[in-house]
């Protein structure tokens, strides 16, 4: 039991979720390493949602609401950390959830699907071997023909950079959550939310529910002046200022 008075309480609870995901067969052991790398960047942004993340969140919500066919891509870490929020976002923006993992395992894909459904997800898709995107050779090329293959916008939190790049080359708009502004994912995405997924996703849901009341003109205005390069520069500058 981690006492709430512990100065690292939130971080330790998040680590526990990842470890629990491994034990449940949802998250791969490699996901533990990826989480630790992201946690280091979280320290540098003060373990809080900053203005550069808030700006990206509003633009992301608007873009998702304007999408003709939005899809939320889910890997093992995201499923372990924020299953309930993924289900809520899916309903808020009327998007399907599609499981996509690097380390291939039909058993793990099935476990992730059932895990998401236990937390309220109702439209969870699995990749199909006869359906794939171009410009990538790993297992992540396989997609669902009714999901990512036909999507115009794909939300890919905690993503692999090679697939983000491939999705863009396939003509998709990509939104991501990535604590590392220097990663290929962050650099190649159309909108990068530099924040911890456990903080950012509830804010994205709130933003989407709020912006639902706006017409398309206002939604387009919300993303008209958004520049991802500017957001990445602001986040990196903030991190550098936090170095001793």
Secondary structure, 3 states (H helix, E strand, C coil): CCCCCCCCHHHHHHHHHHHHHHHHCCCCHHHHHHHHHHHHHHHHCCCCCCHHHHHHHHHHHHHHHHCCCEEEEECHHHHHHHHHHHHHHHHHCCCEEEECCCCCCHHHHHHHHHHHHHCCCCCEEECEEEEECCCCCCHHHEECCCCHHHCCEEECCCCCHHHHHHHHHCCCEEEEECCCCCCHHHHHCCEEECCCHHHHHHHHHHHHHHHCCCCHHHHHHHHHCCCHHHHHHHHHHHHHHCCC
